[in-house]
């Protein structure tokens, strides 16, 4: 029972991590979109000073793009790990495996009830 609970806890923890990564990815994507809109607007309104702003915005967009791709890879990896944990937990039995038929176990072979002094004395009948 304890092993099942810990596996379920790990699965819940992984699901929480996936949800957090999804929210982080969406947040970065929205920042990217806002930066892109700011970049386009800035270039339209201010032609000369826009070079500096455009360069800065471009650098920020590249950084955000790299972060988004990294988060997507981490999300993909975490999903595959979660799937592996789930598959493993489904393949493991919840109770111990009973002995196979035909094999002897300690409980299936009761000891003979012998009296030590009687067993050591040869019978002369």
N, C-alpha and C positions, 0 to 999 in steps of 0.2 A: 504494500500500500504506500509505503514511504517513497519508493522509487517512482511510482506513478504520479504522486503529488509533486515531486521535484521536477519530473519531466513536464508536467502541466505548467508548473511555475516558470520553467525555462521557455516554454512556448508562449505563455502570456508576456513574459519579459521581451522576447523577440518581437512579438506583435506590437508592443509599446514602442520599441525602437523603430520599427518600420513606420508606424504612424508619425513619430517625431521626424524621421527623415523625410517623409512625404510632405509634412508641413514646412520643413526647412527648404525643401526643393521648391515648393510653391511660393514661399516668401522670396527666395532668391530670384525666381522667375519674374515675380511682380516687380522687384527692384530693377531687373534687367529691362523690362518693358518701360518702366518710368524713366530710366536712364536713357533709353533709346529715344523716347519722346522728347525729353529735355535736350538731347543732342540735336535732333532734327529742328526743334523750335529755335534753339540758340543759334544754329547756323543760318537760319532764315532771317532772324531779326538783327543780329550783330555779325556783320561779315568779317571785319578785321579782327576784333578781339576774340572772335569765335575760334580762331585757330588753337589758342591755348585751351579753351574750354572743350573744343572738339577732341583735342589730343588727350586731355584728362578723361573725358567721357569714354573715348575709345578704349583707353587703358582699363577703365573701370568695367566696361562691357566685356573685355577680354577676360578680366579676372573673374567676373561673375559667370561667364560662359564656362571657364575652367572649373569653377566651384560646382556649377550645376552638373557638368559631366561627371565630376568626381562623386558627387552625391548620388547620381543615377547609378554609377557603378557600384557604390556601397549598398544602395537599396537593392540592386539586383543580386549582389552577393548575399545580403542578409536574407532576402526572400528564399534563395536557394538553400541557405543554411537552415532556415526555418522549415522548409519542406523536408530536408534531410532529417532534422530532429523529429518532425511529425511522422515521417515514414519509419524511423527507427522506433519511436514509441509505439507505433501500431504493430510493428513486427515482433516486439518483445512480449512474452507472456506476462500476465499479471500475477500468476501463481506459479509455484515451483512445478517443474515437470515431474509427473509420477514415474516410478520405475517401469521399465518396459516389461511386458509379460515374458516369463521364462527366466528372468534374472532374479537372483536371490538378494534379499536385503537382510539386515540384522534383525529386523522385527518379524520378518516372515519365516525365520528359522529359529524356533524356540529351542532353548538349551534342554538337554536331557537332565532329568532330575536324578542325580546319582548321589549316593551316600559315599563319601570318601573312604571311611574305614571298610565298608562292605566291598568297595571296588578293589581295594588293595589286597584283600584276603581271597586266595583262590578257593573256589567252591569245591567241596569234596563230596559230591553226591553220587 
